[in-house]
Amino acid sequence: MTSTPYHVSALLEESVDLLNVKPNGVYIDATFGGGGHSRRIMADLGENGRLFSFDRDMDSFQNRIEDPRFTFVHGNFRHIENFMRFYGVDSVDGIIADFGVSFHHFDTPERGFSFRYDAPLDMRMNRNSDKTAAEILKETDETQLLKILNSYADLKKTAKVAKAIINAKSQKDIETTGELYEAVRNAVDPRQEKKEIAQIFQALRIAVNHEAEDLGIFLNSTLKVLKKGGRLVTLTYHSMEDRLVKNFLKAGNIEGIEDKDFYGRISTPWKIITKKPIEASEEEVERNPRSRSARLRAAEKIS
């Protein structure tokens, strides 16, 4: 461990409060990371409570909690149903998931998540997974790249960015964060250069780690793992994530397809607790600028 924090959890107290931890309950922290949410949950658990915390990146194992009530699960949260069956758990009282990327990933140059350092273009959350960001770029044509940018980058001029990347890699494979930065810097608005390049890196990271697909599978699995009256608490950080979560809580599916009864009431397995997403206060943003984009939502399973 270094003096640099692995991660600083956004909306920590607010999110755990919404989880409504019961002393003898069973809970899942789907995104362990630096362990902030897990430690806060453990503080509310009694001697018979249990917490299962998931992370696909073994770097986070260094933050594990030495407590018999705690279980670190090295795995993708898309597999929570299978893992809970493996551990002999039929249902849980609450699930919390913070979909933000840990500071550790952005602040460790060799992980290749940030253009602040010139390093191999990796971006894999699980370093045992198949393809790095560099390999994805090498195999991706302009049409596929445009789809990635349109889906995940929140940019207006994605075609210009896609063309710039294709032109650059036609000369030489893009293998480092610095090379990707140089490829796109003239294709973004110079007044918002850092923001827009961060969005490009974000889009590629989401594609590398199959984050949209994993999120959809995870959300559907929560309905099978949570007991009636159990709570789901989520923290999202960009529009794609928040849209999927909002659709899921409103309609019971990530597409947002509404099933209405005879009276026009939407049929959903959820009682939404947060009518609007909760955002970080000005004071928190000042302490932790990365909390600025966090959106906290919570719901209770009713069927």
N, C-alpha and C positions, 0 to 999 in steps of 0.2 A: 504494500500500500504506500502511496505517495501522499504528500501534503495537498495535492490537488484532489478535490472531491470527485469520486466516481460519478456521482450525479446528485443534483439537488431537486427533490420532488416538488412539483408545482401543486398549489392548493392542497397541501398535505392534510391539514386539520379538517378542511371542508369535505374532502373526499372520504376520509375515514369516518367522519361524523355521519355522512349519508349512508355508509355501509351498515350502520347501526349494529355494531359488533355485540354479540351475546357472549358472556363469559365462557360458556361451554359449547359454543358453536364451532362449526367447521367452515373454513374459509379458503379461498384461492386468491393469491396475488399472481395474476397471469403474466406480469412483466416485472420480475424481481429487480433487475438492474443493480442500483446501489443499495437496495434494501430499505429505503426510506419508508415506503408504505407498509412493508412487512413489519418493521420494528414498531411502527405506530399501532398496527393491529395487535401485535403480540402484547403490547402494554395493556390492552383491554381484555385479553383472553384470561380465563381462569385456568386452573390446573388440568381440567379435562378438555380444554379447547384445543383445536388443531389448525395449523396453517400449512398449506402446500403452495410453494412459490416456484413459478416456472421461469426459466430463461434458456434460450437456445445458445447463448454465448457463455462458454465456460469461464471467461474472464470474470464474470459476476460471481462465480463460486467463492472467490476470495472474500465476498461480503456476507457469506452465509451466517446464520444465527445458530450458535451452539446452544440448543434447547431441545429437549425431547419432544416438545409440542410442534416443532418446526421440521418440515421436510423440503429440502431443495430438490427440484425436479429439473434435470438437464433435458429440456425438450421444448418444442414449439407449442405455443398455446393452442394451436389448431387441434392438438391431440388431447385436450383436457378430458374428454369423455373416456378415451382409452386408458389414460393414466389413472383416473379416479377408479376405474374398474380394477386396474392392476393393484391399487392400494386398498381395495376392498371398501371403497366409499360409495354408497348408493346415491347420496345427494348432499349438497352443501348449503350453508345458510347465506353465503354471499360471495361475490366475485368482484374483484377490482382489477382494472386494466388501464395502465398509463401507456398510451401508444407513442409517446415521445421517444426520441433517440437519446441514450445516455450521454452525458457530457464526455464520458470516457471515450466514446467512439469518435466524437468530433475532435477531442483534444489529444488523441493518440495518433501521430502522423502516419505510422505504418498501416493503420486500418483503412486509410484512403477515403475517409468520409468528407473531408474538408479541403477546400481550395486554399486555406491559409498556409498549408504546407505542400511542398512538392514531394510526393510519395507515390508508390505504386497504387494504381486505381483499382482498389479492391472492393470495399463497401459491403462485404458479406458480414451479416450478423453472426452467422455460424461459420467459422473458418474451415469447417469440414464439408461445407456444401460445395456444389459442383463448380459454378462459374463466377468469376470475378466481374466487376463492372467493365474492366478492359476487354474481357472475353465477350461479354454481351455486346459491347459497342462494335467489336470486330465482326460479329455475325449479323448485326442488325442493318437492314436496308433503310432507305429514306422513309418509306411508307410506315414501316414498323416503328421507327424512331419518332416520327410525327405522332403516331398513336400514343406512345409513352408520354411525350411532352404534353399533348392535349389532355390526357387523362390525369396526370399527376403534377404538372408544373405550375398551374395557375398563371400562365403567361399569355399575353395577347398575341405576340408575333412568334408563334412556335415554328412556322414554316421557315422563317429566316434562320432561326437557331438550328433547326434540323439540317438545312442546306449547308450551313457553316461547318457542322460536325462532319457531314458526309464529304465535303470538300477537303477538310483537314485530313481525314483518315484515308482519302484516296492518295495522298502524298506519303503518309506514314501512319502505321497503327497508333492509335491513342492509348498509351500505356500508363501514363501518370496523371495525377490530379493537375499538375502544372500544364501538361499538354492539353487537357480538356479545357482548362481555364483560358489558355491562349486561343484555342479553337473558337470559343464562343464570345469572347470579350467584346469583339466588334459587332456582334449580332444583337446585343442588348442595349437598352437605354442607358447611356453613360451617367445619367442623373440617378439611376437606380441600379448601378452595376452590381454591387455586392448582393443586393436583395434578389435580383433576377438570376444571377449565377447560382446563388444558393438554391433557388427554386429548380434550376436545371439539375444540380447535383441531387436534390431531393427526389426528383422524378426518376432519375437513374437508380438511386438507392431503392426506391419502392419496387421498381421492376426487378432488380437483382434479387431482392429478398422475398418476392411474391407477396408483398404486404397486403395488397387489396384482396387477393384470394384467401390468404390466411385469416384476414379479419372477417370475411364473410363466413368462413367455416367456423371460426371461433364463436361468433355471435349466435349462429344457429345451435352450436353445441351448448351454449349457456342455458337454453331452455330445457335441455335434457339433463343437465347437471344440477341446476338450482332446484331446491324444493319450493313448494308453494309458500309464498310469503318471503322467499329469499330475495336478495337485492343484487342488482348489477350496477356497478359504478364505473364510468369510463371517462378518460381524459384524452381528447383528440387535439391535433395540432395543425391540421390542414383540411381543406374543404372536402376532399374525397372521403376521409375517415369520418368526419362529422356528418356528412350526408348519409353514409351507410348506417351509422349508429342512430341518427334521427329517424330514418325510415324504419329501422328494425324496431325501435321502441314504439313508434306510432302505429305501425301496421303489422308487426310480427314477422316481417321479412325485409331483406336488405334492398329489394327493388322498390319498396314503398307501395306495393299493390294493396289497396284497401278492400277488405271484405266487410260489407255493410249488411246489417240486419234489416228487417222489414221497416223499422223506424228510421233508418238512415244512420244508425250508430255504428262506428267503426269497431269491428271485432278484433281485439288484440289481447295477447296474453299478459300485457304489461299495464301496470298503473304507473304513469309517469310522475315522478316526484319533483323533478326540476322542469317547470313549465318552459323556462328559458335556460340556456346554458349559463353556468356560473363562470365568471372570469376572474382573473387575479386582480387584486386591488392595486392601486398606484404604489402603495408601500411595498408590496411583494414584487412588483415589476422592477422597482428601483433596486431591491436586494438581488433579484434573480431575473434579469432581462429576458431570459429564454422562456419565462412563464407568460409572456405577453400574449402569445397565440393560443394558450391553453383554453379548452372549452370542456367544462365538467358537466356531465349528465348522469342522472340516476333514475332507476325504475325498480318497481317491485313486481315479482311474478305473481299473477293472480289466478293463472290456470295452467 
